[in-house]
Amino acid sequence: MDKFLEYCTRETIRIEWNDENIRLECAKFILDRVIVLYIYEIFPDIETNGVDIYGGWEGSEGQIDIRDTADPVVIARYWLIRWMATVALTTNNDLATTGQLLYRKALFSSRKATNTLLTLLKEAVMLPLPCSNVIHKVFSLINTWLLQRNLPPFIEQEGIAVESLSLLLIHFLTSFFHSPYLLAAGERLSSAISLTQSLLQTTRDLSNPSTHLQNSLSTRVWCELIKSLADGVRTVTSRSDAYGRATSGALAQNLLGVIVFVRAISGIEIEERVWDDVLAVFQSGCWMQMIEQWSRVVDSVTRALILNLFKVDIAPTAQSTSHQIVKRVKSNETTSTQEDGNAEFSEETRSENDSTVGDENAQFTSVVQDDFFHVSLLLETNKETIFIEKTALFHY
């Protein structure tokens, strides 16, 4: 499958035509045949229950079939999703093949192909954990679009609102927490942790006021971000399994951090029902790490408030001198590994060393500390209002 798709991408551009426009028509035809003959075959309900961003339909949540990684259907899904995501990620600034640029133009010139791509992004999040490479690639594409670094052409050409796309991508991203493969991560626990770290990095970057967005997002988007994140965190932290134990502290901290950024710093009103969803997370959580992270976030925010309001740093001297800024590990570093044919897929199916899980988890639970330690830099305006809002936030 991968060789066939690679061949199509490479060779289409080499066909000589008297009219250059026919080359694009050729790419559109091949893309349509791939969708109809392959994608529709391995996703039987995509025609009736696929995403339709033009009609405002996200597709209903059906029952997910648990499949083995060696299942030919899973392998075909892996390569087709990887190819579509790679084409969608291609930009004019990349050192990409001309064929990828041609197919990207063909992809976004068709509503059918665009909706198919979005459906595949949704389905990719539910792939088995050994397919983490392609899930990382999809997360990278979602990150690019959510942070508006390179918006897809249909935003401008088809009149689709940024809000609609943002809501769709947030739902795709947070649906990872509902993957049935997380219940028995086993030796793939480190892959699950790495994917979760990438997911949370996107939510932090999106909510961080220092992130420049070309188009401002509405209150509805911010409320949905917190609500969807809270729903996913509640699902994970209410279970007593290895994945919940490994991620509960970081999930709770990230959720609180997003609330601090959105409500306290950016001053965005949050609907009452969203507060209820957040409260439910801590009522149903079964891990002590969640309470510990709550305490750390409160300490960090309180320190920042006092530092800005009274110019006094209440941190002990030893803590100030020993504080280390944690370097963030970007998701695109994970997805930048060399991918070479079937070797990539077989590489993903190898057993991972359990000793690396502890190291990744330690980094995972500490990676957002820097955000809160340096939150004082963002509190220079509306100090009284921020103080009131933060006080209300942590005594809700």
C-alpha angles and dihedrals in degrees: 000000000000093000091050093051091045090050092051091050094048102040102041091071091052096060109105118226132180087222114047091205089068089066089064090047088052091053091048090052094050091046091051091050091050090052096046100038101035114016095043088048096056094037101044097179097046094102094054101029105026126121116279108187091176092057096038095246121139097182125250123275107255130184112284117229113224107228134181117248090241091058108120089225091058091047092050091048090050095055096040093050090045092052095047093046092048091052092047092050093053116111134182088251094058123098085236130145116269087239092065091052090049093051092045088057090048091047096055095039091069126065090205093054093044092052090047091053092051091048090052090052088055093048094045092066089062096053119119114276093251085069090064093126093065092041088055089051091052091048088052091054091047090049092052093051097040093051088045094233092138113003117202117257095248090069090068102026102042100035094243109160120240087231092060093050092045093052091049094050093047089055091048092049098047093043086078088080088064095053110130090217091070090067091071105022092153112161089359092066092110090054090052091049092049092050091048091051090053091048094050092046089059093050091049093048092047094051096040108106090217090067110098113224119191090216122034115236124233127243088254092063094049092048091049091049092055093041095049092044092049091049091052094045091049091052092053101039095047090063125081101223139116095265093051091048092049097047109025096096095048092043092053092046093049092050091052091045093054089050091050092050096044103038108023102034104026092036095224116161114242121208117246093240089060091057088053089054091052092048090051090058093063094039092056099034116112101192127095089212089073092061091045091053091047088055093048093050091049090049092049094047092045090051091050092049094050091045092054099038099041103015090236123129107211094187115115115255092243091053092050094051095043097047111121123198108231114226111231119235108220119218091232089065088063093047094046093077114120113270115202119173121283091343088077094056094045089048089058092054095060120108114261124225111258091215091070091060092070092050094048091046092052091052091042095056093047102040095092096047091092092059092060096038090057095039088106089075089067097048101074095109132059090008097169092050092046091049091053094045094048091047090052091045096058096039095048 
